[in-house]
Structure formats: C-alpha cells, structure tokens
Amino acid sequence: GHRSLRQALIDALGRIGGDEAVAVSLEKLQRTTLPLEVVLLARNLEEGAPGTHGEQVIAAVHDALRSAERAPIEDSPDVGPLFDLLRAYGGMAARTILEQSLPAWTEYALIALAELPEGLGVPTLTTLAEPANAPLTNPILPFQALAQTTALYPEAGDALFDLARAGRIPDDAWAAVGEALGGRQLRFSGRMLAGTALAAESVSSVGRAPRWKSYYIQWLNMRYEEAMVSAGWSAEQIDRQLALIDDLG
C-alpha cells in the first residue's frame, strides 16, 4: 500500500525501532529532499527519540523546500506534508521558514501559520494584513487566515478587531473573514499522505459534510481544503467567536 519500495522500507525501519533505527533514520533524513520521505523519517525519529531531533527535522524541511523551489514546474512535488510538519513542530525556526515560503506557497504557509502552537503565527498574520507588507497576489488570504486563528488564540481576535477599528480590512475581505469566524476554514488536504504509513492519521474526505470543498493549484501541485470545523469547538470557543462577531458588527 506504499507509494514506493523506499517508503515501505522507511516504514519498516520505524516499526523495528531502537537506537540503530533512530540513527539510520537521522542519517537518511539528512540526505533526502523528498517531502514524504522527510515526513516519514521525522515520524520515526519522534517515535524513537521523542523531542530530541526537532532542529534536524526543521533543517531537513528547509532543505526540501529549497530543493522543491528549484525544481522544474513539471517535476514539482507536493510540499504540503512539509508545511504540516512545520505546523506540528512550531517554534521560531518553523515560523521563519513559513514566512520565507509565503511568496512561493502562499496557501500552505498561511494555513500553517494560522495553526502554529501558542499563537506564534498571529504576529506574522497581523503584519501580512497590512497591504504595504503583504508580498501576496491575493491580499484577502491573510485576513481569512487571521480570522480562522481567532478560534484558537484570543490575541488573533484582538488583532482583527484593531484592524477593523482602524478601517484596514478591505470591503472585499469581509465575506471571507465572516465565514472564517463562523467556522469555515482552510485545512491541509486529507489526501496528501495517501499511500503512506501516515494515511490513517490524516483527515479523510470520506463522509464530509456538504459544506466542504477541495482546491487544487495545478501549476504548483498544491492541494488544500475548506471545511466547517465549528462542530468541534468548545462552548468557550463558541462564546468567544460570538462576542468577537458582535464587537466587529
């Protein structure tokens, strides 16, 4: 069920476990630039030596992204798994890579920034919402990403309110902001890990609610989704969103 024999062997290495398996996984991590291999090897390292090799994983993600950026368009790999890995690891190094990746992979970088642990992506999203600071072809996306972050981190709601009070939210961005505040949010594709050992851990598109859609940017080989997530919010999150919507109104 794997995409390649090499990926099957990486999975087998993780199942074997032990110090030698960790050492081999680390060695291979430092030699590959294939996104799915980086993710699989990072999983091996985290399971074999939790919290030990974060710096090496982030460095491998950086190298893989730079390699993908130099690849011909027709050979461009789907780097979505790398951005999901940055989102999961978090930290200032991950945020820096995400900021550097915004011009090339805008949607992926914004989704990851919106979900960085401890709200670490909120300052970047707030800065990007200033038109003079946003190196993006779609200036609405930073507002949408900031709005969907409000369900996780109150400081994102404060930043959005300040932007609204200063009249810095464009008229054509309000529809996307409103939908994000109501729970319609961008997510990484549930299909990006299909055919790997991590597929069972990814979000499946089977059984999605009607208010779900997927996007595919062919020339960048990018896949992401938009789905209603408010059903999973806590009562506290719902109350916070309603209060913010009331303040913005």
Phi and psi in degrees as a GROMACS rama.xvg file:
@    title "Ramachandran Plot"
@    xaxis  label "Phi"
@    yaxis  label "Psi"
@TYPE xy
-86.819  159.607  HIS-2
-73.2932  -26.7482  ARG-3
-151.501  160.721  SER-4
-62.5656  -38.751  LEU-5
-61.027  -42.5879  ARG-6
-66.4422  -34.9709  GLN-7
-63.7505  -38.4275  ALA-8
-68.6711  -37.5569  LEU-9
-63.4833  -40.9533  ILE-10
-63.0943  -43.7435  ASP-11
-61.4739  -38.1179  ALA-12
-60.1222  -43.0795  LEU-13
-65.5923  -36.2809  GLY-14
-69.644  -32.3359  ARG-15
-65.0834  -46.2238  ILE-16
69.3867  -176.525  GLY-17
94.9554  171.114  GLY-18
-62.2738  -39.0459  ASP-19
-66.5292  -39.632  GLU-20
-64.4148  -39.1923  ALA-21
-63.4402  -43.5216  VAL-22
-63.4232  -42.8245  ALA-23
-67.2017  -41.4282  VAL-24
-60.9357  -41.1017  SER-25
-65.3333  -41.5099  LEU-26
-61.5184  -45.4892  GLU-27
-69.4263  -33.8956  LYS-28
-59.2861  -38.7127  LEU-29
-78.0961  -4.81505  GLN-30
-115.382  -7.78469  ARG-31
-109.229  151.132  THR-32
-123.83  11.5188  THR-33
-81.4631  122.731  LEU-34
-52.5528  -47.981  PRO-35
-67.8011  -33.685  LEU-36
-66.8555  -39.5382  GLU-37
-59.2726  -44.1531  VAL-38
-66.4634  -44.0376  VAL-39
-64.823  -42.1998  LEU-40
-68.26  -36.8519  LEU-41
-62.7993  -38.601  ALA-42
-62.6106  -43.2367  ARG-43
-57.7641  -45.3965  ASN-44
-65.4894  -41.7684  LEU-45
-67.9748  -35.8007  GLU-46
-75.526  -35.0752  GLU-47
-83.2057  -30.2388  GLY-48
-146.849  75.4376  ALA-49
-54.7154  132.292  PRO-50
69.2911  16.2031  GLY-51
-102.108  -32.4502  THR-52
-118.128  31.0689  HIS-53
-59.6566  -42.2082  GLY-54
-63.5788  -41.4846  GLU-55
-66.7545  -37.1015  GLN-56
-65.4121  -47.1274  VAL-57
-61.1086  -40.3047  ILE-58
-63.2348  -39.95  ALA-59
-66.5423  -39.0868  ALA-60
-62.0036  -44.2055  VAL-61
-58.5698  -46.7062  HIS-62
-64.5672  -39.6268  ASP-63
-66.4656  -38.3759  ALA-64
-67.7769  -40.4314  LEU-65
-65.0585  -38.3518  ARG-66
-64.1595  -42.7395  SER-67
-65.0036  -34.7186  ALA-68
-66.4167  -30.8039  GLU-69
-86.7524  -12.63  ARG-70
-71.0832  147.667  ALA-71
-58.0334  148.244  PRO-72
-54.7411  -40.996  ILE-73
-68.7226  -16.5072  GLU-74
-110.578  11.7279  ASP-75
-68.0323  123.297  SER-76
-78.5823  161.111  PRO-77
-78.2669  113.281  ASP-78
-93.1766  7.69726  VAL-79
-51.6965  -43.9996  GLY-80
-58.751  -31.2743  PRO-81
-67.795  -41.0652  LEU-82
-68.3327  -35.7677  PHE-83
-64.6228  -35.2114  ASP-84
-67.1838  -42.7476  LEU-85
-60.9147  -41.365  LEU-86
-59.2953  -42.9553  ARG-87
-71.3204  -40.4387  ALA-88
-75.9076  -40.1782  TYR-89
65.4482  -164.493  GLY-90
93.9886  165.393  GLY-91
-65.4839  -36.0202  MET-92
-63.9796  -41.4573  ALA-93
-64.4548  -42.2715  ALA-94
-62.4734  -39.8883  ARG-95
-61.4491  -44.0256  THR-96
-63.5594  -40.8313  ILE-97
-63.2806  -41.182  LEU-98
-63.4626  -41.1209  GLU-99
-67.3746  -25.7867  GLN-100
-89.8514  -5.37433  SER-101
-56.2675  -45.448  LEU-102
-63.8572  -33.6958  PRO-103
-87.0219  -40.1314  ALA-104
-132.39  68.736  TRP-105
-56.9082  -54.2563  THR-106
-61.7463  -46.4245  GLU-107
-59.0422  -46.3101  TYR-108
-64.3822  -40.4224  ALA-109
-67.4999  -40.9636  LEU-110
-60.5863  -44.4827  ILE-111
-66.9734  -42.5131  ALA-112
-60.6504  -38.0862  LEU-113
-66.0853  -22.395  ALA-114
-115.845  12.6496  GLU-115
-60.4478  137.793  LEU-116
-56.4637  148.49  PRO-117
63.9726  20.324  GLU-118
67.0231  24.6304  GLY-119
-65.8571  -21.6866  LEU-120
-86.8169  -9.83585  GLY-121
-60.5003  -46.4619  VAL-122
-58.9337  -39.1863  PRO-123
-66.0025  -44.7944  THR-124
-62.4793  -38.2594  LEU-125
-65.1537  -41.5349  THR-126
-64.5803  -41.1983  THR-127
-65.6961  -23.6403  LEU-128
-73.4028  -9.62968  ALA-129
-84.9743  115.725  GLU-130
-50.3271  -35.6972  PRO-131
-70.7541  -18.2558  ALA-132
-103.79  -5.7278  ASN-133
-96.1976  110.087  ALA-134
-85.9939  45.0878  PRO-135
-119.396  146.185  LEU-136
-75.847  -25.4247  THR-137
-114.135  96.3533  ASN-138
-71.1296  -9.17575  PRO-139
-77.0925  -30.4643  ILE-140
-57.7977  -41.3557  LEU-141
-60.5057  -37.3244  PRO-142
-65.1423  -41.1481  PHE-143
-63.5961  -44.6008  GLN-144
-65.1947  -41.8228  ALA-145
-62.9953  -40.6193  LEU-146
-64.7304  -38.7485  ALA-147
-74.7977  -18.6726  GLN-148
-75.1926  -18.932  THR-149
-62.2653  -25.7717  THR-150
-70.9918  -20.7297  ALA-151
-99.7392  -38.0354  LEU-152
-134.582  116.764  TYR-153
-56.6156  -31.0926  PRO-154
-62.9621  -25.6323  GLU-155
-68.4122  -37.4094  ALA-156
-64.7387  -40.3026  GLY-157
-61.9751  -42.3815  ASP-158
-64.9158  -41.3493  ALA-159
-65.46  -40.8273  LEU-160
-63.0165  -42.6731  PHE-161
-62.4518  -40.103  ASP-162
-63.7653  -41.1606  LEU-163
-66.8861  -42.9003  ALA-164
-63.7609  -31.8893  ARG-165
-84.9272  0.819088  ALA-166
69.7969  29.3935  GLY-167
-102.48  7.91247  ARG-168
-98.3922  114.3  ILE-169
-60.711  151.869  PRO-170
-57.6909  -38.399  ASP-171
-78.5559  -0.114843  ASP-172
-97.3221  -14.0294  ALA-173
-65.7594  -34.4518  TRP-174
-62.701  -45.6782  ALA-175
-66.1892  -38.5695  ALA-176
-62.777  -45.7842  VAL-177
-61.4939  -43.1481  GLY-178
-65.7302  -38.2619  GLU-179
-65.9222  -40.8097  ALA-180
-63.8185  -29.9539  LEU-181
-83.945  -4.20069  GLY-182
112.723  0.901214  GLY-183
-89.4101  106.63  ARG-184
-132.034  155.364  GLN-185
-78.7113  140.8  LEU-186
-142.167  157.799  ARG-187
-67.6551  149.304  PHE-188
-65.6342  137.5  SER-189
-72.3376  -9.77389  GLY-190
-94.6733  -6.24014  ARG-191
-68.9911  -19.8314  MET-192
-106.5  11.3963  LEU-193
-58.2599  137.07  ALA-194
82.2455  16.7251  GLY-195
-127.32  171.259  THR-196
-68.0713  -12.503  ALA-197
-96.5918  0.332773  LEU-198
-59.4584  -37.9486  ALA-199
-66.9031  -20.6329  ALA-200
-89.7268  -13.6316  GLU-201
-83.3356  163.942  SER-202
-79.7771  123.785  VAL-203
-85.4275  147.209  SER-204
-84.1355  -7.01183  SER-205
-69.9986  132.898  VAL-206
78.003  18.8526  GLY-207
-65.6289  151.033  ARG-208
-68.4575  159.268  ALA-209
-55.8716  -31.9179  PRO-210
-86.4688  62.7348  ARG-211
-140.995  141.812  TRP-212
-150.194  155.392  LYS-213
-117.279  155.834  SER-214
-126.931  145.845  TYR-215
-139.717  119.483  TYR-216
-99.2793  101.504  ILE-217
-63.0468  -44.6239  GLN-218
-71.0376  -17.5726  TRP-219
-105.025  -4.87232  LEU-220
53.2749  49.6593  ASN-221
-113.469  134.258  MET-222
-127.506  132.785  ARG-223
-152.277  171.151  TYR-224
-128.561  163.349  GLU-225
-131.196  124.435  GLU-226
-145.783  157.454  ALA-227
-80.0875  122.888  MET-228
-116.749  0.540546  VAL-229
-65.1433  -20.9486  SER-230
-63.1733  -23.7847  ALA-231
-93.9961  2.86608  GLY-232
-75.4436  149.826  TRP-233
-79.2023  167.349  SER-234
-60.1664  -36.6609  ALA-235
-64.731  -41.9555  GLU-236
-64.6148  -41.4592  GLN-237
-62.8471  -45.4478  ILE-238
-61.6014  -40.1665  ASP-239
-65.4084  -40.6993  ARG-240
-66.1862  -42.0067  GLN-241
-63.6526  -39.6067  LEU-242
-65.5085  -39.7964  ALA-243
-67.2738  -42.9247  LEU-244
-60.4899  -41.202  ILE-245
-64.1953  -42.1788  ASP-246
-64.7935  -40.8739  ASP-247
-70.2917  -26.2952  LEU-248
